[in-house]
Amino acid sequence: MKLKELENVNVAHKEFYINVFESLVRKIRNNQFDFNDDSKEKYIIANEIRLNSHFVHIVPRELIPLFNKVRWDYPEDFLGFSVLVGKRMGTEVRVCCFGIPCSLLTKSLIR
């Protein structure tokens, strides 16, 4: 998938979302996440089955319209960088943070 709009996204407070990403990965790995969609002040958590995997998306509020557009326009594509964090009921579980550069998310997992 190649979407110019996504390439031009510049989310404010990236470190906040990186911390949410780290925390969510840890919760899933420790079986402390309930896999329900959720709405927070600055972001939403959206769950979906895509490409035979369970995806847990962290979506900053300002990107919800773009996320929904990409989600429906590209049903057979990844919606960004994701990390495989394990399995749930035999299905791979992946976490992504929509709009945050993969280089920053990767660094957060190896610090």
C-alpha positions as CSV (number, residue, x, y, z in Angstrom):
1,M,0.0,0.0,0.0
2,K,1.3,3.4,-0.9
3,L,-0.7,6.4,0.4
4,K,0.7,9.9,0.2
5,E,-1.5,11.1,3.0
6,L,0.0,8.6,5.4
7,E,3.6,9.5,4.3
8,N,2.9,13.2,5.1
9,V,1.5,12.6,8.6
10,N,3.3,14.3,11.5
11,V,1.8,13.3,14.8
12,A,2.5,15.6,17.7
13,H,3.8,14.1,21.0
14,K,5.2,11.0,19.4
15,E,6.9,9.9,22.7
16,F,3.4,9.7,24.3
17,Y,2.2,7.2,21.6
18,I,5.5,5.3,21.8
19,N,4.9,4.8,25.5
20,V,1.3,3.6,24.9
21,F,2.7,1.2,22.2
22,E,5.3,-0.2,24.7
23,S,2.7,-0.6,27.4
24,L,0.2,-2.3,25.1
25,V,2.8,-4.8,23.8
26,R,3.8,-5.6,27.4
27,K,0.1,-6.1,28.4
28,I,-0.6,-8.4,25.5
29,R,2.6,-10.5,26.1
30,N,1.6,-10.8,29.8
31,N,-2.0,-11.8,29.0
32,Q,-3.3,-8.6,30.7
33,F,-5.2,-7.1,27.7
34,D,-8.9,-7.8,27.1
35,F,-8.9,-7.2,23.3
36,N,-11.8,-4.8,23.4
37,D,-12.0,-1.6,21.4
38,D,-11.4,1.4,23.7
39,S,-11.5,5.2,23.5
40,K,-9.1,7.3,25.4
41,E,-8.7,11.1,25.5
42,K,-5.9,11.2,22.9
43,Y,-6.3,7.9,21.0
44,I,-8.5,4.9,20.3
45,I,-7.7,1.2,20.4
46,A,-9.2,-0.6,17.4
47,N,-9.1,-4.4,17.1
48,E,-9.7,-6.3,13.8
49,I,-8.9,-9.5,12.0
50,R,-6.8,-8.7,8.9
51,L,-4.6,-10.9,6.8
52,N,-5.3,-13.9,9.2
53,S,-3.9,-12.0,12.2
54,H,-5.5,-10.2,15.1
55,F,-4.4,-6.5,14.9
56,V,-4.6,-4.1,17.8
57,H,-4.3,-0.6,16.4
58,I,-3.4,2.5,18.4
59,V,-4.8,5.4,16.5
60,P,-4.2,9.1,17.5
61,R,-7.5,10.9,17.5
62,E,-6.4,13.3,14.8
63,L,-5.8,10.4,12.5
64,I,-9.1,8.5,12.9
65,P,-10.6,9.8,9.6
66,L,-7.4,8.7,7.7
67,F,-7.3,5.4,9.6
68,N,-10.9,4.6,8.6
69,K,-10.2,5.5,5.0
70,V,-7.2,3.3,4.8
71,R,-8.8,0.5,6.7
72,W,-11.7,0.3,4.2
73,D,-9.8,1.2,1.0
74,Y,-7.1,-1.3,1.6
75,P,-8.6,-4.4,3.3
76,E,-5.8,-6.7,2.2
77,D,-2.9,-4.6,3.3
78,F,-1.0,-3.9,6.5
79,L,-1.9,-0.4,7.8
80,G,1.6,0.4,8.9
81,F,4.4,-1.1,11.0
82,S,3.3,-3.9,13.3
83,V,4.9,-6.1,15.8
84,L,4.1,-9.7,16.2
85,V,3.6,-10.1,20.0
86,G,2.2,-13.7,20.2
87,K,-0.9,-15.7,19.6
88,R,-4.4,-15.7,20.9
89,M,-6.7,-18.6,20.3
90,G,-4.3,-19.8,17.5
91,T,-4.2,-16.5,15.7
92,E,-1.2,-14.2,15.5
93,V,-1.5,-11.0,17.4
94,R,0.1,-7.8,16.0
95,V,0.2,-4.3,17.5
96,C,0.6,-1.2,15.4
97,C,0.6,2.5,16.2
98,F,-0.9,4.3,13.2
99,G,1.0,7.3,12.0
100,I,4.2,6.8,14.2
101,P,7.3,6.0,12.2
102,C,8.4,2.4,12.5
103,S,12.0,3.4,13.3
104,L,10.7,5.0,16.5
105,L,8.6,2.1,17.5
106,T,11.4,-0.4,16.8
107,K,13.8,1.6,19.0
108,S,11.2,1.6,21.8
109,L,11.2,-2.2,21.9
110,I,15.0,-2.6,22.1
111,R,15.8,0.1,24.7
